[in-house]
């Protein structure tokens, strides 16, 4: 499936707060914020997925992936157990496409970014309180 990347700029206060945290604490905060943003898109994709048996809706998940450089990213995906989701999303030679993942990502980007920013700020505050102990 296609990747959908979002870059957030202008969050200088959160960035400074992350710099003050030790790396494991900063990573936990980033993980929480990014997962929260991805879950907004996951929930929208579940709402837009066609309902035959409901299996496809239940299988749409948020998954953390890291690359070799240690960069963290989250994806909203359909596992192999619901492989036919790809056929529904993109269509086949015998069936028209009925996209649900791409419209979810495009329609909920702003809400996902807001949710991620709020969850990240909350997680940073928690990690800073934890570090002060």
N, C-alpha and C positions, 0 to 999 in steps of 0.2 A: 504494500500500500504506500501511498505517497507520504512523504514527511511534511510536516507543517511546523515551521519554526517561528518563534516570536522573540524579538529582542526588546527589552525594556530599558529605556533610558530616562534620565532625570530623577533617579531615586538616590540622590547623593547621601541623604541622611541614613537610609538603610544600608548603603554601601559602607559608610563610615562606621556604623554600628557593627556590621559584619567583620570589618577589619580589626575591631577591638576584641573580638572573640577568638578564642583558640580554635584551630582548624576543626577538631571534631565537633565542637559546639556549633560553629558556623555551618558545617556540613549538615548537621541535624536540622538546623533552622532552614537552610536552603531546601532540604529534602521535603520538609513539611509544607513549605510554601509552594514549591513546584508541584507536589502531589495534589494539593488543594486546587490549583489552577487546572491541572489535567483532569481532575474529577468533574469539574464543571462541564468540560467538553464530553467526557465519558457519559455523564448523565443525559446530556442532550442527544448524543448518538443513540443511546438506549431508547430515548423517547421517539426518535425518528425512525428507528429500525422497524421493518415490516414485521407484523406479528402473525406467524403461522402456528408454530408450536411454542414460541417464546424462548427457544433455546438460544437463538442468536442474540436476543436482548440480554440474556443472562451471561453470555460468554464475553461480551464486550468488556474489556478491562483496561486499567491503567497499569503500566509497567515501567519500572525504573531500569534504565540502561546506562552504562558508563563506557566510555571509549578508552583506548589505551593510554591517553593522557590523563585520565582520571576525571574528565569532564562529565558531569551528571546531566542526564536528560530523561524526560518522561515521555512515554508514547501512549496513545490510546489505540488499542489494537484488538484484533479478533484472533484467537489462537487457532491452531490447526484443527481442533475438535469442531470448529464451526467454519471450516474452509470455504463453504459455499457463500459466506458473506462477501467474499471477493467478487463472486459472480453477480451478486445482487448489486454491489456498489458500482461495478464497472460494466456490467452487462456481458452478454456472450453473442455469438453469431445468431443465436436463436431467441435471445431474450433482451429486451431493452434494459438499460441501466436504471436502477432506482437508488441513487446515491443517498446515503444517510450519514456517513462519517465526514465527508468533505463539507456538506452544508452545516453540520454541527460545529466543526472547527471554524468555519468562516463566520457563522452567525453568533457564536459565543466567545469570540476572541477577547473583546473588551471586558466582558464579565469575568472571563478566566483570568485576565491580567489583574483586574481589581481584586478578585478573590485571592490570587497569589500574593499580591502586595500586602493585603490585610493579614493573611496567615503568616507571611514572612515577618511582618512587624511584630505580631503577637509572639511568634516563636523566638525572635531575637530578644524580646523583653523577658521571656521565660528563661532563656539561656543566660542572660545577663544577671538575673536574680539568682540563678543556680550558681554562677561563677562567683558571686559575692559571698556566698556561704563559706 
